[in-house]
Amino acid sequence: MTPPVQLPQFDLRSERRRRQVRHLIDCGERCVLEALIAVDNGQPLDLVLLEFERLHPDAYKLTSKVIRGST
């Protein structure tokens, strides 16, 4: 069994959290919506931000354009 992920201490104004949120917004509205849904379903915000931090913003924007048919 893997040990639980250690989350950073909650600090709304931390530079890391601001950077993660800016990155999430740069990924586009779909990512923001998915993050909000995950938090609404009970996932900790810090864990959700960590997961989305790995995404490259351009990849999600390109996927969004393909789905909308505006390539």
N, C-alpha and C positions, 0 to 999 in steps of 0.2 A: 504494500500500500504506500502510495507516495505521500509525503508530508504536505500539509496545506501550504498554499502560496502565501508568503509573507507580504502583506500590503503595507505601503508606506503610511505613516501617520496622517490622518485626515487634516489637511490644511488648505482651505479654499483658495488662499492667495499664494500658494507655493508656485515657484517658477516652473517646476516640472509639470504641475497640473495645467497651468496656463499654456505651456507648450503643447501638451497632449490635446487639449481642447482646440487650440488653433489648428493642429494637424488634422483632427477629426473634421473640423469645418472645411478645411482645404480638400478633404476627400469627397465632399459633396453632401447634398441633402439626403441621399439614400443611406449613407453611413451614419449621419446624425439620427435619422429615423430608426435605424437598426439599433444604435446605441441606446436611444430612449426606450425602445421596446425591451431591450435586455435589462435595463435598470428597472423598468416597470414590472418585469417578471421576477425581480428580486435579486438580480446579480449586483454585487457591489460596484459602485461607480469606478473605483480605482482599478478593479480587475477589467472592466469593460474598456476603459481608456488604455490599459496596457495591451489588450488584444488588438484594438484598432491602431495602436501606435506602429505596428508592424506593416501596415498597408501603405502602398505607394499611391499618393493622391491621383496621379495621372491614370493609373490602371482602373480605378473606380470611375473616373470621369469618362474614359473611353468605353467602359462597359455600359454606362448609362446612355451614351450616345447611340450605341449599337442597339440597345433595347428600344429606344425611342425612334430609331430609324433615321437618325440625322447624321450619318457618317459622311 
